Amino acid sequence: MHPSRPAPGPDAARAFRLGVVAGAIVGLAAALLLYWYGTLTAFAFGYVLLLLYPVYLVLVATALSVWLGYDKDVTSLRPVYRTER
């Protein structure tokens, strides 16, 4: 038998929310600073904001979920049965 892990609690939920907000602010600030210093053109800034920023946020959420214990593995799977009527 595999040892069972306890479910993440309310502190993990608050840490996840805070981490996603902090990650969003850091990512947006980095993009704005690169634009401000002229490293990014207006077109490149729009590309980063519309296409790369959402992917960055998904990666931040994924990293936080793994770190805080929200990830599932093969041991968490259960068979699904269809009931016949």
C-alpha positions in Angstrom: 0.0 0.0 0.0 1.1 3.5 -0.7 1.0 6.0 2.2 -1.8 8.5 1.9 -1.0 12.1 1.8 -3.3 14.5 3.7 -5.3 17.0 1.6 -4.0 20.5 1.5 -5.7 22.8 3.9 -6.9 26.4 3.9 -3.3 27.6 4.5 -2.3 26.0 1.2 -5.2 27.6 -0.6 -4.2 31.0 0.7 -0.6 30.4 -0.2 -1.6 29.3 -3.7 -3.7 32.4 -4.2 -1.0 34.7 -2.9 1.6 33.0 -5.0 -0.5 33.3 -8.2 -1.1 37.0 -7.5 2.6 37.6 -6.7 3.7 35.7 -9.8 1.3 37.8 -11.9 2.6 41.0 -10.5 6.2 40.0 -11.0 5.7 38.8 -14.6 3.8 42.0 -15.5 6.4 44.1 -13.8 9.2 42.3 -15.7 7.5 42.9 -19.0 6.8 46.5 -18.2 10.4 47.1 -17.2 11.7 45.5 -20.4 9.4 47.7 -22.4 10.4 50.8 -20.4 14.1 50.3 -20.9 13.6 49.7 -24.6 14.4 46.0 -24.7 11.0 45.2 -26.1 9.3 47.1 -28.9 5.6 47.8 -28.8 4.9 44.8 -31.0 7.1 42.5 -28.9 5.5 43.9 -25.7 2.0 43.1 -27.2 3.2 39.6 -28.1 4.6 39.0 -24.6 1.4 40.3 -23.0 -1.1 38.5 -25.2 0.7 35.2 -25.9 3.5 34.5 -23.4 2.0 36.0 -20.2 -0.9 33.5 -20.0 1.5 30.6 -20.5 3.7 32.0 -17.8 0.7 32.2 -15.4 -0.2 28.6 -16.1 3.4 27.6 -15.3 3.4 29.6 -12.1 0.1 27.9 -11.1 1.5 24.5 -12.0 4.6 25.0 -9.9 2.7 26.2 -7.0 0.2 23.4 -7.1 3.0 20.8 -7.1 4.9 22.6 -4.3 1.8 22.9 -2.1 0.6 19.3 -2.6 -2.3 19.8 -5.0 -0.8 17.5 -7.6 -2.2 14.0 -8.1 -0.3 10.9 -9.2 -1.2 7.4 -10.3 -2.1 6.3 -6.8 -4.9 8.9 -6.6 -6.8 7.4 -9.5 -9.9 5.3 -8.9 -11.8 3.1 -11.3 -15.0 4.6 -12.7 -18.0 2.4 -13.1 -21.2 3.2 -15.0 -24.3 2.2 -13.2 -26.9 0.4 -15.4 -30.6 1.3 -15.0 
